[in-house]
Amino acid sequence: MTKRINLRVHLPEWMNRLYPKAIWRMPTGEKTVYLTFDDGPIPTVTFAILDILKERGIKATFFCVGDNVVKHPEIFCQILEQGHAVGNHTHNHLHGMKTSNADYISNIQKAAQHINSRLFRPPYGLMKGKQYKTIINQYDIIMWDVISCDYDPDISPEKCFQNVVDFVRDGSIITFHDSIKSEKNVLTALPRVIDYLLSQGYSFRKITSQAPLPEKVKKPDEHFKQLQKSTEKIRKSA
């Protein structure tokens, strides 16, 4: 019996034509998958996800909203300290199709002042053609192969789990969210997904880029030192 494809969860191959140079999947031939988390960092949810990953020795990639990084530098610093990768998810979680080209690019640049990364993921997975053509010259655009739909209040943690395990394959880029509305689903489904995939012989990797950082982005050492200073101030005032 042929498995029915859920277009919300598993994107069909023709979707690649929208953004042909974006990265949708990274097969290795060795049953490797890539966990990604969008929209954070925020208290409670991001910390809980970090604990789940740390307990299992898993590295992942967090596509962060710049404004959340500014609000919660201590959480962002923790992501980096634990060896995870980070990516730019705009500063204010803008919808590319509803934002002018100039404002969209400017918002990405604003986030880049706080997120030193060559990785970018568009909120809602959508950009205008001109936005895409500008961004692809500066960033690796990371899309996804499987999305958990953890943000949907109408699905259960069990359905969230099934959304992933039913469609995962070698090279899948799996999307979860570290946000308030996804809290119940992601914190329940994520450990089950990881444990199941490990039992099936999958390994997990974070997404990295060897390309140079966009201009005007702080170098990693300088950026990390500033985050550590901000975090230390927060800890002393607590």
C-alpha positions as CSV (number, residue, x, y, z in Angstrom):
1,M,0.0,0.0,0.0
2,T,1.4,3.4,-1.0
3,K,1.8,5.9,1.9
4,R,-0.3,9.0,1.4
5,I,1.8,12.1,1.4
6,N,0.9,14.9,3.8
7,L,2.0,18.1,2.1
8,R,2.1,20.0,5.3
9,V,4.6,17.6,6.8
10,H,6.6,16.3,3.9
11,L,7.3,18.7,1.0
12,P,7.1,17.3,-2.5
13,E,10.1,17.4,-4.8
14,W,8.5,20.1,-7.0
15,M,8.6,22.6,-4.1
16,N,12.4,22.7,-4.6
17,R,11.8,24.7,-7.8
18,L,10.6,27.7,-5.8
19,Y,14.0,28.2,-4.3
20,P,16.3,26.0,-6.3
21,K,19.6,26.9,-4.5
22,A,18.1,26.5,-1.0
23,I,19.0,23.4,1.0
24,W,16.0,21.1,1.7
25,R,17.7,17.8,2.5
26,M,21.3,16.7,3.0
27,P,21.6,12.9,2.3
28,T,24.8,11.2,3.3
29,G,24.0,7.6,2.6
30,E,24.5,6.8,6.3
31,K,21.1,7.4,7.8
32,T,21.9,10.9,9.1
33,V,19.3,13.5,10.1
34,Y,19.4,17.2,11.2
35,L,17.2,18.5,14.0
36,T,16.3,22.2,13.7
37,F,14.4,24.5,16.0
38,D,12.7,27.8,14.9
39,D,11.5,31.0,16.7
40,G,13.5,31.0,19.9
41,P,15.2,31.4,22.2
42,I,12.7,31.8,24.9
43,P,12.7,30.8,28.6
44,T,11.5,27.4,29.7
45,V,11.0,25.8,26.2
46,T,14.5,26.4,24.8
47,F,16.1,25.4,28.1
48,A,14.0,22.2,28.2
49,I,14.9,21.3,24.6
50,L,18.6,21.9,25.4
51,D,18.3,19.5,28.4
52,I,16.7,16.8,26.1
53,L,19.5,17.2,23.6
54,K,22.2,17.2,26.2
55,E,20.9,14.0,27.9
56,R,21.2,12.2,24.6
57,G,24.4,13.8,23.3
58,I,22.6,15.3,20.3
59,K,23.7,18.4,18.4
60,A,21.1,20.5,16.6
61,T,20.6,23.8,14.8
62,F,18.6,26.7,16.2
63,F,17.2,29.3,13.8
64,C,16.8,32.3,16.2
65,V,14.7,35.4,16.0
66,G,17.0,38.4,16.6
67,D,14.6,40.1,19.0
68,N,14.5,37.0,21.2
69,V,18.3,36.9,21.2
70,V,18.3,40.5,22.5
71,K,15.7,39.7,25.1
72,H,17.3,36.4,26.3
73,P,21.1,36.5,25.6
74,E,21.7,34.0,28.4
75,I,19.7,31.4,26.6
76,F,21.4,32.1,23.3
77,C,24.7,31.9,25.0
78,Q,23.7,28.5,26.4
79,I,22.9,27.2,22.9
80,L,26.4,28.2,21.8
81,E,28.1,26.8,24.9
82,Q,26.6,23.4,24.3
83,G,28.0,23.3,20.8
84,H,24.8,23.7,18.8
85,A,24.7,25.7,15.5
86,V,22.6,28.8,15.1
87,G,21.0,30.5,12.1
88,N,19.2,33.8,11.3
89,H,15.4,33.7,11.3
90,T,15.0,37.5,10.8
91,H,14.8,40.0,13.7
92,N,11.0,40.1,14.1
93,H,9.8,36.9,12.5
94,L,8.7,38.6,9.3
95,H,6.6,37.0,6.6
96,G,8.5,37.7,3.4
97,M,5.5,37.7,1.2
98,K,3.9,40.4,3.3
99,T,7.0,42.6,3.7
100,S,8.7,44.9,1.2
101,N,12.0,43.7,-0.1
102,A,14.0,46.5,1.5
103,D,12.4,46.0,4.9
104,Y,12.8,42.2,4.8
105,I,16.5,42.4,4.0
106,S,17.0,45.2,6.5
107,N,15.4,43.0,9.2
108,I,17.7,40.1,8.4
109,Q,20.7,42.4,8.7
110,K,19.4,43.7,12.0
111,A,19.3,40.1,13.3
112,A,22.8,39.5,11.9
113,Q,24.2,42.0,14.4
114,H,23.3,39.5,17.1
115,I,23.5,36.1,15.3
116,N,26.9,35.3,13.7
117,S,25.9,32.7,11.1
118,R,25.9,32.1,7.4
119,L,22.7,30.0,7.8
120,F,19.2,31.6,7.2
121,R,15.7,30.2,7.3
122,P,12.7,32.3,6.2
123,P,9.8,32.5,8.7
124,Y,6.8,30.6,7.3
125,G,9.2,29.2,4.6
126,L,8.3,31.8,2.1
127,M,10.1,34.7,0.4
128,K,9.5,36.8,-2.6
129,G,11.7,36.1,-5.6
130,K,13.8,39.2,-5.2
131,Q,14.3,38.6,-1.5
132,Y,15.5,35.0,-2.3
133,K,17.9,36.2,-5.0
134,T,19.4,38.7,-2.6
135,I,19.7,36.4,0.4
136,I,21.1,33.4,-1.5
137,N,24.2,35.5,-2.3
138,Q,24.9,36.0,1.4
139,Y,23.5,33.0,3.2
140,D,22.9,29.3,2.9
141,I,19.1,29.1,2.9
142,I,18.1,26.1,5.0
143,M,14.6,24.8,4.4
144,W,13.3,21.4,5.6
145,D,12.4,18.0,4.4
146,V,10.0,17.1,7.3
147,I,8.1,19.5,9.6
148,S,6.6,18.2,12.9
149,C,3.7,20.8,12.9
150,D,4.3,21.0,16.7
151,Y,2.9,24.6,16.6
152,D,-0.6,23.4,15.6
153,P,-3.0,23.4,18.6
154,D,-5.3,20.9,16.8
155,I,-2.8,18.1,16.8
156,S,-1.6,15.9,19.6
157,P,2.0,15.1,20.7
158,E,1.4,11.6,19.3
159,K,0.5,13.0,15.9
160,C,3.5,15.3,16.1
161,F,5.7,12.2,16.7
162,Q,4.1,10.4,13.8
163,N,4.5,13.4,11.5
164,V,8.3,12.9,11.8
165,V,8.8,9.2,12.0
166,D,6.4,8.5,9.1
167,F,8.4,10.6,6.6
168,V,12.0,10.8,7.9
169,R,14.7,9.5,5.6
170,D,18.5,9.8,5.2
171,G,19.4,13.5,5.1
172,S,16.1,14.8,6.4
173,I,16.1,18.3,7.9
174,I,13.5,18.0,10.6
175,T,11.8,21.2,11.9
176,F,10.5,21.7,15.4
177,H,9.8,25.0,17.2
178,D,11.0,26.4,20.6
179,S,8.0,28.6,21.1
180,I,5.1,28.9,23.6
181,K,2.5,27.5,21.3
182,S,4.6,24.5,20.5
183,E,5.7,23.8,24.1
184,K,3.4,20.8,24.8
185,N,3.9,19.0,21.5
186,V,7.7,19.6,21.1
187,L,8.6,18.7,24.7
188,T,6.6,15.5,24.5
189,A,7.3,14.4,21.0
190,L,11.0,15.4,20.7
191,P,12.5,12.9,23.1
192,R,10.4,10.1,21.6
193,V,11.5,11.1,18.1
194,I,15.2,11.1,19.0
195,D,15.0,7.8,20.9
196,Y,13.1,6.1,18.0
197,L,15.5,7.3,15.4
198,L,18.5,6.3,17.4
199,S,16.9,2.8,17.7
200,Q,16.6,2.7,13.9
201,G,20.3,3.5,13.4
202,Y,20.1,7.2,12.6
203,S,22.7,9.6,13.7
204,F,22.2,13.4,14.3
205,R,24.3,16.3,13.0
206,K,24.1,20.0,13.3
207,I,24.1,22.1,10.1
208,T,27.3,24.0,9.4
209,S,28.6,26.3,6.6
210,Q,32.2,26.8,5.6
211,A,31.4,30.0,3.7
212,P,32.5,33.4,5.1
213,L,30.1,35.4,7.3
214,P,28.1,38.2,5.6
215,E,29.7,41.6,5.9
216,K,29.2,43.6,9.1
217,V,28.5,40.5,11.2
218,K,30.6,40.3,14.3
219,K,33.3,37.7,14.3
220,P,32.5,34.6,16.4
221,D,35.1,35.2,19.2
222,E,34.1,38.9,19.6
223,H,30.4,38.0,19.4
224,F,30.7,35.2,22.0
225,K,32.6,37.4,24.4
226,Q,29.9,40.0,24.3
227,L,27.2,37.4,24.9
228,Q,29.2,36.1,27.9
229,K,29.4,39.6,29.4
230,S,25.7,40.1,28.9
231,T,25.0,36.8,30.6
232,E,27.3,37.5,33.5
233,K,25.5,40.8,34.1
234,I,22.1,39.0,34.2
235,R,23.4,36.4,36.6
236,K,24.8,39.0,39.0
237,S,21.6,41.0,39.0
238,A,19.5,37.9,39.7
